[in-house]
Amino acid sequence: MTGASGLTVLRPGMLASVQDLGRPGHRQLGICPGGALDTLALTLANRLAGNPDGAAGLELTMGGCEIRFEVPTRIALAGDDFGATLDGVPLWPCWSLPVAAGQVLKLAGANRSALKAGLRSWLAVAGGIDVPVILGSRSTDLKAGFGGHHGRALKKGDKLALGTTALDAQQLARRPFGVRSPDPGRGSDGATVLRVMPGPEFEQFTIASREALWGGSWRLTPQSNRMGSRLEGFELKRRRAVDMLSSGVIPGTIQVPPSGQPIILMGDAQTTGGYPRIGVVIRADLWKLAQAPLNGRLRLAEVDAAAALRAWSEQRHYLAQAGQSLAAMGWPMPAHNPAEGESHHAD
C-alpha cells in the first residue's frame, strides 16, 4: 500500500508530528537528533503494530486529536493515556488492534480526559508512516523545517501514506492483545523521579544549590516544549558568575540560565550551549520526562555512571521481555532496518 493515503488527520490537537527514533550523527552540522521524545514508547508501539523498531509513527501532544484510517490496518498506542477510543470503543496503551477503513481514533484533551493524562502519546500504524527519508530519518525537525510531512506539524486535512507492512491479512485482522506498560517511575509522593548524573559545571554551584537540586521539588512549567523542559523551584546559583564558552550539549543536559531555574534539554534542543551544565538526566529516564504532565512535580536523584548503565540495561531487558511475550503469542518481530531510523545508540 506504499504511496496510498492511509490516514487523514481530522484534528491534530496541540501538536502532532511524524517521528521515528531520530537523526543522530549530524551534530557537527548543527542538526539535532530529534525523533520521538520517548523512544521506548515508539519502539513498543511499533513492535505491537508489526513494524521494525525504527518505523515512523505519530507523536501526539496533550491529546485532543482525531485520525481517520482510510484503509484496513493495525495500530498501537503507547505513552500517556488520554482516554483514547476507536469509534467510541476504549483503546488502552500498549495494545495492538485491527482497524477497519473509515474508523476514527480519538484522544481526549488533557483537560477533558477522565484519566490523569500526562503530555504525549505515540501512535504506530502497520507499515509505518511513509514520508521521505532525509539524513537517515523520517523524523520532523520542527525547528529547521525539514523531514516528516513537509517539515511541519500536522494540520487538519493532512493525508499520510503508509509503508508496506510485513503482516498478512490474517495478522492484520487478529484480535487485540497487549503487553505490560513500563513502570512510570513515580515516588510515593506522586512526583516523577528522574535519575541524574552531576554535570561538568556541578561544582561551580553553591552548596545550597547542589543540595536543592537533589532534595528539592521541581515543577514542570507550561513553557516546556520539544526543545526543553523548563523547571521551577529553588533558584540555583553559581559561586561566581563568570562567562562561559559554548560547549556541546545532549538531550538530558540540565542547563541553568541566569534566572537560576533549570532547563532540561530535549530532542529538538540546540547542539551547543553557553549556560552551565549542572547535571544530565540519564538516557534510561528521558522517556519519563517526555510523559510527565505539565505543572506536575519532579524530583531529581543523583546517580553515578555505573547506575546509569544498569538502568539502561534494565530498559533493554524490559524490551527483550516484551519481545519474548509477543513472540510467545506468535506475533512476528521484524528485524531492525537502519534505513528506518537509528536504534538507540549514542549520537
Order of alpha helices (4+ residues) and beta strands (2+ residues): beta-beta-alpha-beta-beta-beta-beta-beta-beta-beta-beta-beta-alpha-beta-beta-alpha-beta-beta-beta-beta-beta-beta-beta-alpha-beta-alpha
